[in-house]
Amino acid sequence: MNPDCYHIPVMLDECLEGLNIKPDGIYIDLTYGGGGHSKEIVKRLNAQGHLYGFDQDLDAMEGAIKDERFTFVRSNFRFIKNWMQYYSIEKVDGILADLGVSSHHLDEGERGFSFRYDAPLDMRMNQAGKITAKQIIAEYSEEQLADIFYYYGELKQSRKIASKIVKHRSTTEITTTGQLAELVTPLLGFGREKKDMSKLFQALRIEVNGEMKVLREMLDNATDLLAPKGRLVIMTYHSLEDRIVKNHMKGTDKKNKDSANNQALIFGQTKTPLKQINKNVTTASDAEIAENPRSRSAKLRIAEKS
Ligand SMILES: C[S@@+](CC[C@H](N)C(=O)[O-])C[C@H]1O[C@@H](n2cnc3c(N)ncnc32)[C@H](O)[C@@H]1O
């Protein structure tokens, strides 16, 4: 694998600026991928500075940079606190996350992330993960499937799709991306087949990897780990994820409205130590979108800890 072809880093300058890198600071890139962001962060560090790069994917680990100022951690980023404890790091100066899958995942047909290739329905970012897309398609109830397609895929036809899958699987096992795509295509919006199919695959991927739950956990842990004035820089590609990040930065997460939670409540808001410092949300420039279409749906939020 040529790491340079792995992934073009999205909003690289904006992310670097958001991190406000101090040469002797300690940073974490929670989504190393092809190291597009990490390589540039490391360049800005001196011998005292350090970057920890997380990724749960074996391919990312194999392409990881070798540098005294860098440590690769092959783990789900939900465990950042445990890992930082392991490395005796109490606080860090900045944390970056560029969520979702990389172009590498989509291009590696056999991992089942893309309907462009006929492959086993897998979609695990961590190749040792417990549940695959095939199991979800085979075992979830019609209602569960419809909810996944509706909430994670924002698909209007979610109920029809779920019903067709359940009917079909009663006689024939659905094991490949090709079978699933063929079954579902007639139900998709005319002229929107590719868009809707991407949404369907995205929804399954989010469920396979537990992405929403893991994101919430990560945001709490990352916020605790930040030093005063430390930066949290999060890039998302899905409106639900962006809402979770926005609410976390504002202290308006749903869980915080729960009075059983010990945190101080101010009219349904917690006293969050974070303050979002970019106005609303930053998106990629037209020039970047033209060069890298993946950046079109990216939303960047930057917060500073008080
Ligand atoms: C969008 S890519 C990051 C690309 C990277 N910024 C670059 O420029 O090369 C997201 C990466 O995060 C990893 N990832 C996603 N969720 C993760 C999680 N919960 N824990 C660890 N890694 C995760 C994926 O395996 C993928 O390699």
The ligand as a MOL file (V3000), in Angstrom:
LIG
                    3D

  0  0  0     0  0            999 V3000
M  V30 BEGIN CTAB
M  V30 COUNTS 27 29 0 0 0
M  V30 BEGIN ATOM
M  V30 1 C -11.4380 9.7450 7.9400 0
M  V30 2 S -10.2030 8.6230 8.3680 0 CHG=1
M  V30 3 C -8.9260 9.6390 8.9830 0
M  V30 4 C -7.9890 10.0980 7.9260 0
M  V30 5 C -6.7980 10.8780 8.4410 0
M  V30 6 N -7.1680 12.0910 9.1070 0
M  V30 7 C -5.8880 11.2130 7.2760 0
M  V30 8 O -5.8430 12.3740 6.8660 0
M  V30 9 O -5.2250 10.3160 6.7790 0 CHG=-1
M  V30 10 C -10.8190 7.9530 9.8640 0
M  V30 11 C -9.9280 6.8830 10.4810 0
M  V30 12 O -10.3440 6.7500 11.8250 0
M  V30 13 C -10.4030 5.4010 12.1770 0
M  V30 14 N -11.4400 5.2890 13.1970 0
M  V30 15 C -12.7580 5.5580 13.0610 0
M  V30 16 N -13.3930 5.3550 14.2170 0
M  V30 17 C -12.4510 4.9640 15.1090 0
M  V30 18 C -12.4840 4.6110 16.4920 0
M  V30 19 N -13.6140 4.5890 17.1820 0
M  V30 20 N -11.3220 4.2990 17.1070 0
M  V30 21 C -10.1510 4.2990 16.4110 0
M  V30 22 N -10.0600 4.6030 15.1020 0
M  V30 23 C -11.1840 4.9310 14.4730 0
M  V30 24 C -10.7250 4.6550 10.8930 0
M  V30 25 O -10.2040 3.3470 10.9720 0
M  V30 26 C -10.0470 5.5150 9.8400 0
M  V30 27 O -8.7710 5.0310 9.5290 0
M  V30 END ATOM
M  V30 BEGIN BOND
M  V30 1 1 1 2
M  V30 2 1 2 3
M  V30 3 1 2 10
M  V30 4 1 3 4
M  V30 5 1 4 5
M  V30 6 1 5 6
M  V30 7 1 5 7
M  V30 8 2 7 8
M  V30 9 1 7 9
M  V30 10 1 10 11
M  V30 11 1 11 12
M  V30 12 1 11 26
M  V30 13 1 12 13
M  V30 14 1 13 14
M  V30 15 1 13 24
M  V30 16 1 14 15
M  V30 17 1 14 23
M  V30 18 2 15 16
M  V30 19 1 16 17
M  V30 20 1 17 18
M  V30 21 2 17 23
M  V30 22 1 18 19
M  V30 23 2 18 20
M  V30 24 1 20 21
M  V30 25 2 21 22
M  V30 26 1 22 23
M  V30 27 1 24 25
M  V30 28 1 24 26
M  V30 29 1 26 27
M  V30 END BOND
M  V30 END CTAB
M  END
